[in-house]
């Protein structure tokens, strides 16, 4: 099991399955970097992540899918 270390910007929720951020409006042609550390894993245990968005067209966020959860 991974231990969540540093996360920026500050997340609104952290569980053992996901990290959730509530981000303010991002101006056109701008970006926001999100960063997280996972400790306690062996090399290769975590090699990809999934990105979901809510209240925005996922086509506007590179690599994101629409969030269907709660």
N, C-alpha and C positions, 0 to 999 in steps of 0.2 A: 504494500500500500504506500502510495506517495504522500508526502507531507508538503503542503503548500507553503512556500517561502514568501519572498517579496512579490507583491502584486501592485502594479501601477497602470492606470490611475486606480484610486481606491475602489474596490468592488462594492456593489450593493449586496451581494450574497456569495458565499463560498460554501459548497457542499463537497462530499466525496466524489461527486460526478461532474460538477461544473462550477465555473466561476462566472458570475453575472456582473456586468457593468451597466450603469445607466449613464449614458454619455449625453452631454449637451449637444445642441445643434452644431454641426461641423460645416463651416462655410464651404461653398463650392471651390473645387480645386485645392482644398486643404486636406490634411490628414491628421489622424490621432493614432499614436502608437500605444498598443496595450502590451504589457510585459508581465510574465509570471514565471516563477521558479518552482520546480518540483524536486524535492529531495527524497532520498530513500529508494531510488530506483536503480536498477542495473542498466548498463548501456543497452539500448535497443528496446527497453520496456515501454518507452513512450516515443514514438517516431512520427506521429502526426496528430493534428487536432481538428476539430470541426468548429466552424464559425457560423452562428445563426444571428439574424437580425429581426427586430420587431418594430413595427410602426414606420418602416421605410421600405421602399422597393429594393429587394435583394440584388437586383441588377445594378444598383448604384454602389454596391460594396463588393469589391473584388474578392472572390472566393467564399461568399456567404450564401447561406440558404435561409428561407423564411422559418422563423421559430414557430413551432406548432405545439409547444409545451405549455405549462401553466406558470 
